[in-house]
Amino acid sequence: MSHAAAQSSLVNITLPDGSVRTYEAPVTGFQIAESIGPGLLKAAVAMKVDGTQRDLSETITQHAAVALLTTRDPEGLDVMRHTTTAQVLALAVKEIWPAAKLAIGPTIEHGFYYDVDLEYKITPDDLPKIEAKMKEILARGLTVQREMWKRDEAIAMFESRGESYKAELIRNAPEDDTTERGKISLYRQGQGDDAFIDLCRGPHVPSLSKISSAFKLTKLAGAYWRGDSRNKMLQRIYGVSFANDKELKAYLTMMEEAEKRDHRKLGRQLDLFHLQEEAIGQVFWHPYGWTLYRELENYIRQKLEREDYQEVKTPMLVDRALWEASGHWEKFGENMFTSEAEERTLAIKPMNCPCHVQIFRQGIKSYRDLPLRMAEFGSCHRYEPSGALHGIMRVRGFTQDDAHIFCMESQILSETEKFCALLQEVYQELGFTEIAVKLSTRPEKRAGTDETWDKAERSLAEAVEAVGLPYEVQPGEGAFYGPKLEFQLKDCIGRTWQCGTLQLDFVLPERLDASYIGEDGEKHRPVMLHRAILGSFERFLGILIEQHAGRFPLWLAPVQVVVATIVDDAAPYAEQAAAALRAAGLRVETDLRNEKINRKVVDHIESRVPVLAVVGRREAEEGKLVLRRLPGREQEALPLAEAVAMLRRESTAPDLSSAPVAAE
């Protein structure tokens, strides 16, 4: 062999720490892990080659950047979870119920699910039996191997096994979806003709011995095949999986706490709202819930007024022509509710942005008018499949704290700084101190040129970097008209919620012909910043209910104080005290029932009242209130006027006058 030939058989592998190792080609992930150390060889579950996940058994034939994944990495943990569902849960179901037909089994946050077609109705009592079978399968420690099959042969194999859903998936898949070099990616567990085989792109762990036993099947649900209500209803089995028992236990503890805080349960218990079949995905707000809603709305409105937003209101029904011009009809039409009138198609607005552009276009705008910050508590409707609805967290009718900032390119940075400062201020005042930022870039289906997207993504990245907020990039997750920043907050039990957003848009002003007169006297297109802090009031109130377990801070509580009597004789003074508190702006109720005070305390702890003001004969004679902060036991006796003044101060929404304002 010549020196040149020897050189060509070597590949340089660049590791995440920047070091470079040279191997004789072809080299597998196993060989790379083994060369680094036995510990990594044991822990590795998959690898990333030039950013693409691959099995450890796959070969690398040219220079590449390689990262070996373990369950300590989120991506490695996801690979393990995928194997847990596709290779273990599915096989367990087949071994218990051989007649079961397998559909799909992807990973989701913290775990996985699998859809199965089975005449037998699986119940929660069956889950421990399935878990036991899964652990039995894991103990076999069998290898998991990828095989590339010809499409027709894979279809025939699955049909011969009665797996019609797998055959349909292959038959209907685009050539570039599940194929590689014209073949289908399948995974075999073990050896022999009877080995379990499943359809999957992978990657998977190379052996069942690498799968943690720290998993638990959590619930069951129904799911239409391919999400289409015209298809058969399948049985969906959910599970969670973690790298070790400690993480699993922590997660299950968090879920137990989350169940106690479930906004649907608390909504009924505290008489805040209800939902019913006659208005699917829409909320019936009760007086207490609507009080909570209005307090949050007023709080946000004051913030917007301070920041020079102009509040507007736009129509609910808008002609299809506007949605076609904006591009929403093509991209979002299937999610719109429509109505026919006078031979015209009208759509109930799913978002506010095209309507705000119509207001901007009225009259001539000058560069001196910019930035123009236009806000609306906009009522929107979107078709969400009934199976995707979740209390008030995911609904069909909702109200956004929506706003659009029309500005010049030179103002993108300052407006982003202002918005980020306002968003952080609001979240902190509402009790959320941990915020993660994601930069979502161009999706595959989008409006606008690549040049426009390059400029938009660069501008948004530079702006968030200037603000000093760390962020992660989410490739392909942007809106169809522009990239966006997504703000995720963490609640008190560790869950994350995506609420706020800032989207940078060069496209919509162009499509809807928005313009302003520049300093040069010529027409220019404004930049449009789509922004929200809460997202939707319904969803954010659901988050707040769960964050506080229904026990809201005094300023937000639907009922702030209950004046409760110890004896009947104190009733007139209780009414007098309640009237004084109401006159100071507090939301007050009285409890004059002929019940022992301990019973009243228990009742109002359960109803999440922040303050109980207790009065008896002595308090009536001395003109005092005994204040008890529920659910605590400590009490303090204060003169009525002093108690009213103190509670009035405490019940004021977070101080707006002292809030920081971003520099111009």
Secondary structure as the mmCIF struct_conf table of DSSP 4:
data_model
#
loop_
_struct_conf.conf_type_id
_struct_conf.id
_struct_conf.beg_label_comp_id
_struct_conf.beg_label_asym_id
_struct_conf.beg_label_seq_id
_struct_conf.end_label_comp_id
_struct_conf.end_label_asym_id
_struct_conf.end_label_seq_id
HELX_RH_AL_P HELX_RH_AL_P1 HIS A 3 SER A 8
TURN_TY1_P TURN_TY1_P1 SER A 9 SER A 9
STRN STRN1 LEU A 10 THR A 14
TURN_TY1_P TURN_TY1_P2 PRO A 16 ASP A 17
BEND BEND1 GLY A 18 GLY A 18
STRN STRN2 VAL A 20 GLU A 24
BEND BEND2 ALA A 25 PRO A 26
STRN STRN3 VAL A 27 THR A 28
HELX_RH_AL_P HELX_RH_AL_P2 GLY A 29 ILE A 36
HELX_RH_AL_P HELX_RH_AL_P3 PRO A 38 ALA A 43
STRN STRN4 ALA A 46 VAL A 49
TURN_TY1_P TURN_TY1_P3 ASP A 50 GLY A 51
STRN STRN5 THR A 52 ARG A 54
TURN_TY1_P TURN_TY1_P4 LEU A 56 SER A 57
BEND BEND3 GLU A 58 GLU A 58
STRN STRN6 THR A 59 ILE A 60
BEND BEND4 GLN A 62 GLN A 62
STRN STRN7 ALA A 64 LEU A 69
TURN_TY1_P TURN_TY1_P5 THR A 71 ARG A 72
BEND BEND5 ASP A 73 ASP A 73
HELX_RH_AL_P HELX_RH_AL_P4 PRO A 74 THR A 83
HELX_RH_PI_P HELX_RH_PI_P1 THR A 84 LEU A 89
HELX_RH_AL_P HELX_RH_AL_P5 ALA A 90 ILE A 96
TURN_TY1_P TURN_TY1_P6 PRO A 98 ALA A 99
STRN STRN8 LYS A 101 LEU A 102
STRN STRN9 THR A 107 ILE A 108
TURN_TY1_P TURN_TY1_P7 GLU A 109 HIS A 110
STRN STRN10 GLY A 111 ASP A 117
BEND BEND6 GLU A 119 TYR A 120
HELX_RH_3T_P HELX_RH_3T_P1 PRO A 124 ASP A 126
HELX_RH_AL_P HELX_RH_AL_P6 LEU A 127 ALA A 139
TURN_TY1_P TURN_TY1_P8 ARG A 140 ARG A 140
STRN STRN11 THR A 143 THR A 143
STRN STRN12 VAL A 144 LYS A 150
HELX_RH_AL_P HELX_RH_AL_P7 ARG A 151 SER A 160
TURN_TY1_P TURN_TY1_P9 ARG A 161 GLY A 162
HELX_RH_AL_P HELX_RH_AL_P8 SER A 164 ASN A 172
BEND BEND7 ALA A 173 ALA A 173
TURN_TY1_P TURN_TY1_P10 GLU A 175 ASP A 177
BEND BEND8 THR A 178 THR A 178
STRN STRN13 THR A 179 GLU A 180
TURN_TY1_P TURN_TY1_P11 ARG A 181 GLY A 182
STRN STRN14 LYS A 183 GLN A 189
BEND BEND9 GLY A 190 GLY A 192
TURN_TY1_P TURN_TY1_P12 ASP A 193 ASP A 194
BEND BEND10 ALA A 195 ALA A 195
STRN STRN15 PHE A 196 LEU A 199
BEND BEND11 PRO A 206 PRO A 206
STRN STRN16 SER A 207 SER A 207
HELX_RH_3T_P HELX_RH_3T_P2 LEU A 208 LYS A 210
BEND BEND12 ILE A 211 ILE A 211
BEND BEND13 SER A 213 SER A 213
STRN STRN17 PHE A 215 TYR A 224
HELX_RH_3T_P HELX_RH_3T_P3 TRP A 225 GLY A 227
TURN_TY1_P TURN_TY1_P13 SER A 229 ARG A 230
BEND BEND14 ASN A 231 ASN A 231
HELX_LH_PP_P HELX_LH_PP_P1 LYS A 232 LYS A 232
STRN STRN18 MET A 233 SER A 241
BEND BEND15 ALA A 243 ASN A 244
HELX_RH_AL_P HELX_RH_AL_P9 ASP A 245 LYS A 260
TURN_TY1_P TURN_TY1_P14 ARG A 261 ARG A 261
HELX_RH_AL_P HELX_RH_AL_P10 HIS A 263 GLN A 269
TURN_TY1_P TURN_TY1_P15 LEU A 270 ASP A 271
STRN STRN19 PHE A 273 HIS A 274
HELX_RH_3T_P HELX_RH_3T_P4 GLU A 277 ALA A 279
TURN_TY1_P TURN_TY1_P16 ILE A 280 GLY A 281
STRN STRN20 PHE A 284 TRP A 285
HELX_RH_AL_P HELX_RH_AL_P11 PRO A 287 ARG A 306
TURN_TY1_P TURN_TY1_P17 GLU A 307 ASP A 308
HELX_LH_PP_P HELX_LH_PP_P2 TYR A 309 TYR A 309
STRN STRN21 GLN A 310 GLU A 311
BEND BEND16 MET A 316 MET A 316
STRN STRN22 LEU A 317 ASP A 319
HELX_RH_AL_P HELX_RH_AL_P12 ARG A 320 SER A 326
TURN_TY1_P TURN_TY1_P18 GLY A 327 GLY A 327
HELX_RH_AL_P HELX_RH_AL_P13 HIS A 328 PHE A 332
HELX_RH_3T_P HELX_RH_3T_P5 GLY A 333 ASN A 335
STRN STRN23 PHE A 337 ALA A 341
TURN_TY1_P TURN_TY1_P19 GLU A 342 GLU A 343
STRN STRN24 ARG A 344 ILE A 348
BEND BEND17 PRO A 350 PRO A 350
BEND BEND18 ASN A 352 ASN A 352
HELX_RH_AL_P HELX_RH_AL_P14 CYS A 353 PHE A 360
TURN_TY1_P TURN_TY1_P20 ARG A 361 ARG A 361
BEND BEND19 GLN A 362 GLY A 363
STRN STRN25 SER A 366 SER A 366
HELX_RH_3T_P HELX_RH_3T_P6 TYR A 367 ASP A 369
BEND BEND20 PRO A 371 PRO A 371
STRN STRN26 LEU A 372 HIS A 381
HELX_RH_3T_P HELX_RH_3T_P7 SER A 386 ALA A 388
STRN STRN27 HIS A 390 HIS A 390
TURN_TY1_P TURN_TY1_P21 GLY A 391 MET A 393
STRN STRN28 ARG A 394 ARG A 394
BEND BEND21 ARG A 396 ARG A 396
STRN STRN29 GLY A 397 CYS A 407
HELX_RH_3T_P HELX_RH_3T_P8 GLU A 409 GLN A 411
HELX_RH_AL_P HELX_RH_AL_P15 ILE A 412 GLU A 429
TURN_TY1_P TURN_TY1_P22 LEU A 430 GLY A 431
STRN STRN30 ILE A 435 SER A 440
BEND BEND22 GLU A 444 LYS A 445
BEND BEND23 ALA A 447 GLY A 448
HELX_RH_AL_P HELX_RH_AL_P16 ASP A 450 VAL A 467
TURN_TY1_P TURN_TY1_P23 GLY A 468 GLY A 468
STRN STRN31 TYR A 471 GLN A 474
TURN_TY1_P TURN_TY1_P24 PRO A 475 GLY A 476
BEND BEND24 GLY A 478 GLY A 478
STRN STRN32 ALA A 479 ALA A 479
TURN_TY1_P TURN_TY1_P25 PHE A 480 TYR A 481
STRN STRN33 GLY A 482 GLY A 482
STRN STRN34 LYS A 484 LYS A 490
TURN_TY1_P TURN_TY1_P26 CYS A 492 ILE A 493
BEND BEND25 GLY A 494 GLY A 494
STRN STRN35 THR A 496 ASP A 505
BEND BEND26 PHE A 506 PHE A 506
HELX_RH_AL_P HELX_RH_AL_P17 VAL A 507 ARG A 511
TURN_TY1_P TURN_TY1_P27 LEU A 512 ASP A 513
STRN STRN36 TYR A 516 ILE A 517
TURN_TY1_P TURN_TY1_P28 GLU A 519 ASP A 520
BEND BEND27 GLY A 521 GLU A 522
STRN STRN37 LYS A 523 HIS A 524
HELX_LH_PP_P HELX_LH_PP_P3 ARG A 525 PRO A 526
STRN STRN38 VAL A 527 SER A 536
HELX_RH_AL_P HELX_RH_AL_P18 PHE A 537 GLN A 547
TURN_TY1_P TURN_TY1_P29 HIS A 548 GLY A 550
TURN_TY1_P TURN_TY1_P30 LEU A 554 LEU A 556
BEND BEND28 PRO A 558 VAL A 559
STRN STRN39 VAL A 561 THR A 565
BEND BEND29 ILE A 566 VAL A 567
HELX_RH_3T_P HELX_RH_3T_P9 ASP A 568 ALA A 570
HELX_RH_AL_P HELX_RH_AL_P19 ALA A 571 ALA A 583
TURN_TY1_P TURN_TY1_P31 ALA A 584 GLY A 585
STRN STRN40 VAL A 588 ASP A 591
BEND BEND30 ASN A 594 GLU A 595
HELX_RH_AL_P HELX_RH_AL_P20 ILE A 597 GLU A 606
TURN_TY1_P TURN_TY1_P32 SER A 607 ARG A 608
BEND BEND31 PRO A 610 PRO A 610
STRN STRN41 VAL A 611 VAL A 615
HELX_RH_AL_P HELX_RH_AL_P21 ARG A 617 GLU A 622
TURN_TY1_P TURN_TY1_P33 GLY A 623 GLY A 623
STRN STRN42 LYS A 624 ARG A 629
TURN_TY1_P TURN_TY1_P34 LEU A 630 PRO A 631
STRN STRN43 GLN A 635 PRO A 639
HELX_RH_AL_P HELX_RH_AL_P22 LEU A 640 GLU A 650
TURN_TY1_P TURN_TY1_P35 SER A 651 SER A 651
BEND BEND32 THR A 652 THR A 652
BEND BEND33 PRO A 654 PRO A 654
BEND BEND34 LEU A 656 LEU A 656
TURN_TY1_P TURN_TY1_P36 SER A 657 SER A 658
BEND BEND35 ALA A 659 ALA A 659
#
